[in-house]
Amino acid sequence: MKIMVVGGGGREHAIIKKLKESKKVSKIYALPGNGGIAQDAECVAIGAKEIDKITAFAKENQIDFAVVAPDDPLVLGAVDALNEIGVKTFGPDKKAAIIEGSKAFSKNLMKKYNIPTAEFEIFSDPKKAYEYLETAPIPTVIKADGLALGKGVIIAQTRDEAKDAVRSIMEDKVFGASGENIVIEEFLTGPEVSVLSFTDGKTLIPMVSSMDHKRAKDNDEGLNTGGMGTIAPNPYYTDALAKECMETIFLPTIEAMNKEGRSFSGCLYFGLMLTEKGPKVIEYNCRFGDPETQVVLPLLKSDLLDIMLHISDKTLDKAEVEFMDGCAACVVMASKGYPEKYESGFEIKMPTDKNIYVAGAKLVDGKLLTAGGRVLGVTETADTLEKAIEKAYETVKTVSFDNAYYRNDIGKRALMAERQAN
C-alpha cells in the first residue's frame, strides 16, 4: 500500500517508523516531512495546512491510505477533503476535531455531559474577564480558545498576572484569532497523565499511559515548551484509575461526541490531572501527542497500519491492539534558548542504529542540520523504567550538535512515584 503521512515533526517520524514495520506498506510519503524523516519516507514539499495541494498529491499518486497527524490540518478539514476524493484517512473530520480546535467547545461539552474537569468561565469581552478576575480564586489558568501551538495556556499566580494574560491574549492578540475567546478555569493540582486512545467512534482502546515534561529546565523550572521528554507507562496511573477513567471520562466523551453529531474517529488524547477529588480532564487533543507518541508507539507490538485501517472501516473491535510489558523513555534534545530565541543550522552527528526521532532538522548537501527548537527525540525501551531512562541518556551522549540542550531529569519524578508505590 502507498501511504501518505501529513506533518513534519518528531511525532510524524515516530508514526512513520512504526508504519514501516507493516508488511502491507510498499511506499511512504511525508508531507512535508523533514531532513531526518527523509531516511524513512519520501519527503514532499507540501505544507501540512495546504489542503488543496495535499488532496491533489493524493490523487496524482494514487495514495491508498493517508494519516493526518497535526492539529491544524485536522481542524481545517483535511480528513473531510481526502475522504471526498475517496482516500481512506486516519484522523477525525472537521466536526470532531473541534474537541481540540475550541477549548470553549470542549469545556461546554464536559459540563453538559458531566465529564469531570476544572470549574471554568468563558469570555469574549475582555472587560467582563477583568471584572471576573477581581474575585476569582488565585492561582488561575487562562487559555486561548483556539489552537496556539501548545502555548496558549498561562498559569497566573496573581491577579495582576491573570489580567496581563487576558490583555496579551485578547487585546494584544499574541495568539491571533485563537484568542478572540478565552477560558478562565480553576487551577488544579496533582500528577498529570497523558492517555492516547484509538477509537472509531464506537470502540475505544487506550494506549499505554505516559508522562510529559513541559518545562524547559530541570526540576520543572523555566518556560512551558511543547515537551522536553516523556516516559511510559506513567506510574501514577494505576489499574484502578484506568478503570475509573474509562467509566467516567473516556467512554462518556465518545458518547457525548456521538450525541452531538460529531462522532470521533482516530487518536483521541486525554490530558488528565489526578486530583484529590479524582481524575479530571485538563485538555483533549484530536491527534497523537508530541512527544508522547515517541514513547507510546515503540511499545506497540501490533501492526499500526492494521489498527488504523480498522478504525477507518469502523471495525476497531476486530483489531488486535497489544502493547509490550516494558517501559520507554524519550529525552528531547533542543536548541539552546528554546522555547524563545535560538540559533540553528548546526550539523547533527548521531548513530543510525538507534531510535532517534527527528523533529527539527533539514538536509543540506547530504548533511543533517538543526532547523528548529526541538531537534531530536532520543527514545530507548527496557524492562524497567530506570533502565529505559539510563539507556536514553547513554544514547544522548552519542549525539552531538552545537548549542544542544536537554533536561537531565526526565523520568525522575516517575521513578520516585514508582519507588513510593513499591
Helices and strands as residue ranges (DSSP letters): E 2-7, H 10-20, E 27-32, G 37-39, E 42-43, H 51-60, E 65-68, H 71-76, H 78-84, E 88-90, H 94-101, H 103-112, E 120-123, H 126-133, E 140-144, E 153-156, H 159-166, I 167-171, G 176-179, E 182-186, E 192-199, E 204-206, E 211-212, E 215-217, G 218-220, E 221-224, E 229-232, H 239-245, I 246-250, H 251-259, E 266-275, E 278-285, H 293-296, G 297-299, H 304-312, G 316-318, E 327-335, E 356-358, E 361-364, E 367-370, E 374-382, H 385-396, E 404-405, H 412-421
